[in-house]
Amino acid sequence: MDRITKSVIAVVAVAIFLIGLNFGNETDSDSTKSELPTFNESTQSADTQRVGTLRDFNNAIVDIAEMANPTVVTINTTQTVRQRQQSPFSFFFDDPRLDQEREFQRQGLGSGVIVSEEGYIITNNHVIENADEIKITLFDGEELDAEIVGTDPASDIAVLKIDHDNLKAIPLGNSDNLRAGEMVFAIGSPLGNQFAHSVSMGIVSASGRSRLGLNQFENYIQTDAAINPGNSGGPLINVDGELVGINTAIASRTGGNQGLGFAIPVNMARSVMEALITDGRVARGYLGISLGGEVDRTMARALGMNDPRGFVIGDVVEDGPAAEAGLQEGDVVVRLNGNIVRDFYDFRVAIANSAPGTEVEIEVFREGETESFTVELGELNPEEVAAEMSTSDREDLRESLGFAVDELTDAIRRQLNLESQTFGVVVSEISEASSAYAQGLRRGDVISQVAGAPVTQPEEFYGAVQTLIDEGTEVALLRVNRQGRNIFVAFEL
């Protein structure tokens, strides 16, 4: 069996968990256009509080928790599930009529935060997806029914609304100003209703985390504040008592908190929320390019660049915004609106978070020279966004396939002794009981094509396989790069 080095195995072994306890897929909503609510703009700045003693510091922490707690809610969901129960006699008689369908209730738990006195609540989409009933429990224990204003599975944000007087709303901060090392607080209902409004404290460990495979547009705040299943949708709060993030996921080997929590930045959450409230949907910017490859040191030397940075443009969609502005295949994107582009994923999120019609400045490296282009963004086709697989769908597909794939990074290319231009997705884990393993697929194999169609990202791979399944195809043919040799592996779906 091909082996990936221990460092890669260690990364692959860490599971990423969505931390709302819920089930099912995307929830539809019948959103209608409406005006934006009034948000709480009053903030008690930490700069005005003097801390002369340890007791002063303790009291300041207590004040933040007491101010924020009434804005946090517990979300309990119920989903009616019908499941066919096999009769023991059907084994002998092979008669499906002997089977019976039974109905049962699935319970889900999550958290949310009130962002306006009109009753608007932000939470995660995965907390309330496919729920038949949503109950909101306030800080004082009162229970209310909630309606869904809108959902956006691509960012994992959902907006709910409750009808209640005298609600307290949390002020919204600016997540762009967050710095690593800042103190933050998480509030929510970890593990059960009996732990509602649990407060934990930590710091911002990092920002701009992506490639976790949780949704399409990832730009997470990482924190070591203790969050666990049930915290999903709850607030991440700064020392000014402002909402700076929506707690969403944890990375863990055990399923519990290990100091690796992730929150959606409030700036992204607010943008999605406002679009859902006013338009009932989220319109995202569209450029019309694909990834041709990240720029490592080898690629930089080949291109004549002094330092490795940015990414290479692959395909340019004909008549798309990028093509009309003059961008070309092979251009190296190095800056967006004057900011250095770290990689394709951060760039993709930034473009998607821009409104259609926005003009952006893109700086590229082309044939030894730097050129700038002004591009007016189009609108990403909502059907293309909706067609992307949800996280739960992807997990189900991984389980049925018996193997999982990850992004082929430059580090993995080096560890597998692959050339820098090698593209595809790497098999990160595979069950020896799977059909693919029996047909010769192994960990460390790089899949470059599915049924003749090239794949460069895990989302493309899973989408291509799901398309084959939807079309009724029984066998998948993979083009595989193994230690520099191209082979083909066919296995039953």
C-alpha positions in Angstrom: 0.0 0.0 0.0 1.3 3.5 -0.8 2.0 5.5 2.3 1.7 9.2 3.1 4.1 10.5 5.7 3.1 10.6 9.4 2.5 14.3 9.3 -0.1 14.0 6.6 -1.8 11.0 8.3 -2.0 13.0 11.5 -3.8 15.8 9.7 -6.2 13.4 7.9 -6.9 11.6 11.2 -8.4 14.8 12.8 -12.1 14.8 12.2 -14.0 18.0 11.6 -17.4 18.0 13.3 -20.4 20.4 12.8 -21.4 21.0 16.4 -25.2 21.3 16.2 -27.0 18.1 17.1 -29.3 17.8 14.1 -30.2 15.7 11.1 -31.1 15.9 7.5 -30.5 18.1 4.5 -31.3 21.6 3.3 -34.5 23.3 4.5 -36.5 25.3 2.0 -38.0 28.6 3.0 -40.7 30.8 1.6 -38.9 34.0 2.2 -40.3 37.3 1.1 -38.6 40.7 0.7 -38.7 43.0 3.7 -36.8 45.8 5.2 -33.8 45.3 7.4 -34.4 45.3 11.2 -32.9 47.8 13.6 -29.6 46.4 15.0 -28.2 47.2 18.4 -25.5 49.8 17.8 -24.7 50.5 21.5 -21.4 49.0 22.6 -19.7 49.3 26.0 -16.1 49.6 24.9 -13.5 47.8 27.0 -11.4 50.9 26.7 -13.6 52.7 29.2 -13.2 50.1 31.9 -10.4 50.5 34.4 -8.8 47.2 35.7 -6.6 47.9 38.7 -7.0 44.7 40.5 -7.6 41.0 39.8 -11.1 41.6 41.2 -11.7 44.3 38.7 -10.7 42.0 35.9 -13.0 39.3 37.2 -15.9 41.7 37.4 -15.3 42.9 33.9 -15.5 39.3 32.6 -18.7 38.8 34.6 -20.2 42.0 33.2 -19.6 40.8 29.6 -21.3 37.4 30.3 -24.3 39.1 32.1 -24.8 41.5 29.2 -24.6 38.8 26.5 -26.4 35.9 28.0 -30.0 37.3 27.6 -29.3 37.5 23.8 -28.5 33.8 23.5 -31.2 31.2 22.8 -31.4 27.4 22.8 -32.8 25.9 19.7 -34.6 22.5 19.9 -35.8 20.9 16.6 -38.0 18.0 15.8 -37.9 16.0 12.5 -40.4 13.3 11.6 -38.6 10.4 10.0 -40.1 7.4 8.2 -38.0 4.3 8.0 -38.8 0.9 6.5 -38.3 -1.9 9.0 -37.4 -5.2 7.5 -39.5 -8.2 8.6 -37.5 -11.3 9.8 -39.7 -13.4 7.4 -38.5 -11.4 4.3 -35.1 -13.1 4.6 -36.8 -16.4 3.8 -39.5 -15.3 1.4 -37.8 -12.3 -0.3 -41.1 -10.4 -0.3 -40.8 -6.6 0.3 -44.5 -6.5 1.2 -43.6 -8.2 4.5 -41.6 -5.1 5.4 -43.3 -2.3 7.4 -42.7 1.4 7.6 -42.4 3.0 11.0 -42.3 6.7 11.9 -40.2 8.2 14.7 -39.1 11.7 15.9 -35.5 12.9 15.7 -34.6 15.6 18.2 -31.9 18.2 17.4 -30.2 20.8 19.6 -28.3 24.0 18.9 -27.9 27.6 19.8 -28.6 31.0 18.4 -28.2 34.7 19.1 -30.8 37.5 18.9 -29.5 40.3 16.7 -32.4 42.7 16.7 -35.3 43.6 19.0 -37.7 42.7 16.2 -36.9 39.0 17.0 -34.4 38.1 14.3 -32.0 35.3 15.3 -28.8 34.1 13.5 -27.9 30.4 13.8 -26.3 27.7 11.6 -28.2 26.2 8.7 -27.2 22.7 9.9 -28.9 23.3 13.2 -32.4 23.6 11.7 -32.1 21.9 8.3 -35.1 19.6 7.5 -36.7 20.4 10.9 -40.5 20.1 11.0 -40.7 22.1 14.3 -38.3 24.7 15.8 -38.6 25.8 19.4 -36.7 28.7 20.8 -36.0 28.8 24.6 -35.1 32.3 25.9 -32.7 33.1 28.8 -35.6 33.2 31.2 -36.9 29.8 30.1 -39.8 30.9 28.0 -40.4 28.7 24.9 -41.5 30.1 21.6 -42.1 28.8 18.1 -39.7 30.1 15.4 -40.3 30.7 11.7 -37.5 30.4 9.1 -36.8 33.7 7.4 -34.1 32.1 5.1 -31.3 29.7 4.9 -28.0 29.6 3.0 -26.4 26.2 3.1 -23.4 27.4 1.2 -22.3 29.5 4.2 -24.1 27.5 6.8 -26.1 30.5 8.0 -29.8 30.5 8.8 -32.1 33.3 10.0 -35.0 32.7 12.3 -37.7 35.0 13.7 -39.7 34.9 16.9 -42.6 37.1 18.0 -41.9 38.6 21.4 -41.8 41.9 23.2 -38.8 43.4 25.1 -36.1 41.2 23.5 -32.5 42.2 24.1 -30.2 42.1 21.0 -26.5 41.7 20.9 -24.4 44.5 19.2 -22.6 43.4 16.1 -18.9 43.9 15.9 -16.4 44.0 13.1 -14.7 40.6 12.5 -12.2 42.1 10.1 -10.5 43.8 13.1 -10.0 40.6 15.0 -6.4 39.7 15.8 -4.8 36.5 17.0 -4.5 36.5 20.7 -7.7 38.6 21.4 -9.8 37.3 24.3 -13.2 35.9 23.2 -16.2 34.2 24.9 -18.5 31.5 23.6 -22.0 31.0 24.9 -24.4 28.2 24.0 -26.0 24.9 25.0 -23.3 22.3 24.8 -24.5 18.6 24.8 -27.9 19.3 26.3 -30.6 21.7 27.5 -29.4 21.3 31.0 -26.2 23.1 30.1 -27.9 26.1 28.4 -26.1 29.4 28.5 -22.8 27.9 29.3 -20.0 30.5 29.1 -16.4 29.6 28.1 -13.4 31.9 27.5 -10.4 31.7 25.3 -8.6 33.6 22.6 -8.7 34.0 18.8 -6.1 31.4 17.7 -6.2 32.4 14.0 -8.4 33.8 11.4 -9.1 33.0 7.7 -9.2 29.3 8.2 -10.5 27.4 5.2 -10.3 24.0 3.5 -12.1 22.2 6.3 -14.6 20.7 3.9 -17.7 22.0 5.8 -19.3 24.2 3.2 -18.6 26.0 0.0 -17.4 29.4 1.3 -15.2 29.0 4.3 -13.4 31.7 6.2 -13.4 30.6 9.8 -12.2 32.2 13.0 -10.3 29.6 15.0 -10.6 29.8 18.8 -9.6 27.7 21.8 -12.7 28.8 23.8 -14.5 25.5 24.8 -17.3 24.7 22.4 -18.9 21.3 22.0 -21.9 19.7 20.1 -24.9 21.9 20.8 -22.9 25.1 20.7 -23.6 25.4 16.9 -25.2 28.7 16.1 -24.2 30.4 19.3 -22.2 33.6 19.6 -18.5 34.2 19.8 -18.1 37.5 21.7 -15.3 40.0 22.1 -14.3 42.0 25.2 -16.6 44.8 24.1 -19.6 42.4 24.3 -20.0 42.5 20.6 -20.9 39.5 18.3 -17.8 38.6 16.2 -18.6 35.1 15.1 -21.1 32.3 14.9 -19.7 29.1 16.5 -20.0 26.3 13.9 -17.6 23.4 14.2 -14.8 21.7 16.1 -11.8 19.7 15.0 -11.5 16.7 17.3 -10.2 13.1 17.5 -12.8 12.3 20.2 -15.9 14.3 19.2 -15.5 16.6 22.1 -13.7 19.9 22.7 -9.9 19.8 22.1 -9.3 23.5 21.8 -9.9 23.7 18.0 -13.2 25.5 17.5 -14.3 27.4 14.4 -16.7 30.3 14.0 -18.1 32.1 11.0 -17.0 35.7 11.0 -19.9 38.1 11.9 -19.2 40.2 8.8 -19.9 37.2 6.6 -22.9 36.2 8.7 -24.4 39.7 8.7 -24.0 40.0 4.9 -25.8 36.7 4.4 -28.5 37.6 7.0 -29.3 41.0 5.4 -29.6 39.3 1.9 -31.9 36.7 3.3 -34.1 39.3 5.0 -34.3 41.7 2.1 -34.2 39.4 -0.9 -34.9 35.9 0.4 -31.7 34.7 -1.1 -27.9 35.4 -1.3 -26.5 36.8 -4.5 -22.8 36.1 -4.9 -20.1 37.5 -7.1 -18.9 35.5 -10.1 -15.6 35.9 -12.0 -15.6 32.9 -14.4 -12.2 31.3 -13.8 -11.0 28.0 -12.4 -7.8 27.0 -10.5 -4.9 26.0 -12.7 -2.5 25.3 -9.8 -1.1 26.9 -6.6 2.3 28.5 -7.0 5.1 26.8 -5.0 8.8 27.5 -5.3 9.2 25.2 -8.3 6.3 26.8 -10.1 7.6 30.3 -9.3 11.0 29.5 -10.8 9.3 28.1 -13.9 7.2 31.3 -14.3 10.1 33.6 -13.5 8.7 34.9 -10.2 10.9 35.9 -7.4 8.6 34.6 -4.6 5.9 31.9 -4.6 2.5 33.6 -4.2 -1.0 33.5 -5.6 -2.4 30.9 -7.9 -2.4 30.1 -11.7 -5.6 30.6 -13.6 -6.8 27.5 -15.3 -9.9 27.7 -17.5 -11.4 31.1 -18.3 -15.1 31.0 -19.0 -15.9 32.4 -22.5 -17.8 35.7 -22.3 -17.5 35.6 -18.5 -16.5 38.7 -16.5 -12.8 37.6 -16.3 -12.6 37.0 -20.0 -14.2 40.3 -20.9 -11.7 42.1 -18.6 -8.8 40.5 -20.4 -7.7 37.8 -17.9 -6.1 34.8 -19.5 -5.3 31.1 -18.8 -1.8 31.0 -17.2 -2.0 34.3 -15.5 -0.9 34.3 -11.9 -3.3 36.1 -9.6 -1.2 37.9 -6.9 -3.5 40.7 -5.5 -7.1 41.4 -5.1 -8.1 45.0 -4.4 -4.5 45.7 -3.4 -4.4 42.8 -0.9 -2.0 39.9 -1.3 -3.8 36.7 -2.5 -2.6 33.8 -0.3 -4.3 31.0 -2.3 -7.3 30.3 -4.6 -9.7 29.4 -1.7 -9.4 32.7 0.1 -9.7 34.5 -3.3 -12.8 32.5 -4.1 -14.5 33.4 -0.8 -13.7 37.1 -1.3 -15.2 37.1 -4.8 -18.3 35.2 -3.6 -18.8 37.6 -0.7 -18.8 40.6 -3.1 -22.1 41.7 -4.6 -22.7 41.2 -8.3 -21.9 44.3 -10.2 -19.0 45.2 -7.9 -15.8 46.3 -9.6 -12.7 44.6 -8.3 -9.0 45.2 -9.1 -7.1 42.1 -9.9 -3.3 42.1 -10.2 -1.7 39.3 -12.2 1.8 38.2 -13.1 2.0 37.6 -16.9 5.2 36.8 -18.9 7.5 38.5 -16.4 5.4 41.6 -16.0 2.7 42.7 -13.5 -0.6 43.9 -14.9 -3.8 45.1 -13.3 -7.3 44.5 -14.5 -10.6 46.0 -13.4 -13.4 43.4 -13.5 -17.1 43.9 -13.0 -18.4 40.8 -11.2 -21.3 38.8 -12.6 -23.7 36.8 -10.5 -22.9 33.2 -9.5 -25.8 31.1 -10.8 -28.0 30.2 -7.8 -28.6 26.8 -9.4 -24.9 26.0 -9.4 -24.7 26.9 -5.7 -27.7 24.8 -4.9 -26.3 21.9 -6.9 -23.2 21.8 -4.7 -23.4 18.9 -2.3 -24.3 19.6 1.4 -21.9 18.5 4.1 -24.2 15.7 5.2 -24.7 14.5 1.6 -21.0 14.4 1.2 -20.5 12.4 4.4 -23.1 9.9 3.3 -21.4 9.5 -0.1 -18.0 9.0 1.6 -19.5 6.3 3.7 -21.1 4.5 0.7 -17.9 4.8 -1.4 -15.7 3.5 1.4 -13.0 6.1 0.8 -12.5 9.8 1.1 -10.5 12.3 -0.8 -8.7 15.6 0.1 -7.2 18.5 -1.7 -3.8 17.8 -3.3 -1.6 20.5 -1.7 2.0 21.4 -2.6 3.1 19.7 0.6 1.5 16.4 -0.3 2.8 16.6 -3.9 6.3 16.8 -2.4 5.7 13.9 0.0 4.4 11.8 -2.9 7.2 12.8 -5.2 4.8 14.3 -7.7 5.6 17.0 -10.2 4.3 20.5 -9.3 1.8 20.5 -12.2 0.1 17.3 -11.1 -3.5 18.0 -10.4 -6.4 16.0 -8.8 -7.5 14.9 -5.4 -5.6 12.6 -3.1 -7.2 9.5 -1.5 -6.8 10.3 2.2 -8.4 7.2 3.7 -10.0 4.0 2.3 -11.7 0.9 3.8 -10.2 -2.4 2.8 -13.8 -3.7 2.6 -14.7 -1.3 -0.1 -15.3 -2.1 -3.8 -12.7 0.5 -4.7 -10.0 -1.1 -2.6 -10.8 -4.5 -4.1 -10.2 -3.0 -7.5 -6.9 -1.5 -6.6 -7.4 2.0 -5.3 -5.1 2.9 -2.4 -4.4 5.7 0.0 -2.1 8.2 -1.5 -3.4 7.7 -5.0 -4.2 10.9 -6.9 -7.5 10.9 -8.8 -7.4 13.2 -11.8 -10.5 12.2 -13.7 -13.9 10.7 -13.0 -15.5 9.1 -16.1 -13.2 11.3 -18.3 -14.0 14.6 -16.5 -11.1 16.3 -14.8 -11.4 17.0 -11.0 -9.1 19.3 -9.1 -11.1 19.8 -5.8 -12.9 17.4 -3.4 -16.2 19.1 -4.2 -15.7 18.4 -7.9 -14.9 14.8 -7.3 -17.9 14.1 -5.0 -20.2 16.1 -7.4 -19.0 14.0 -10.4 -19.6 10.7 -8.5 -23.0 11.9 -7.3 -23.9 12.8 -10.9 -23.0 9.3 -12.0 -25.2 7.8 -9.3 -28.1 10.1 -10.2 -27.8 9.0 -13.8 -28.0 5.4 -12.8 -24.4 4.6 -13.7 -23.3 1.4 -12.0 -19.5 1.6 -12.5 -17.1 4.6 -12.1 -13.9 4.8 -14.1 -11.1 6.8 -12.4 -7.9 8.0 -13.9 -5.3 7.7 -11.1 -1.7 9.0 -10.7 0.3 6.6 -8.5 3.9 7.7 -7.9 4.0 9.5 -11.3 2.4 6.6 -13.3 -1.1 7.0 -14.7 -3.4 4.0 -14.2 -7.1 3.4 -14.4 -9.3 2.0 -11.7 -13.0 0.9 -12.2 -15.2 0.1 -9.3 -18.9 -0.5 -8.7 -20.9 2.3 -7.2 
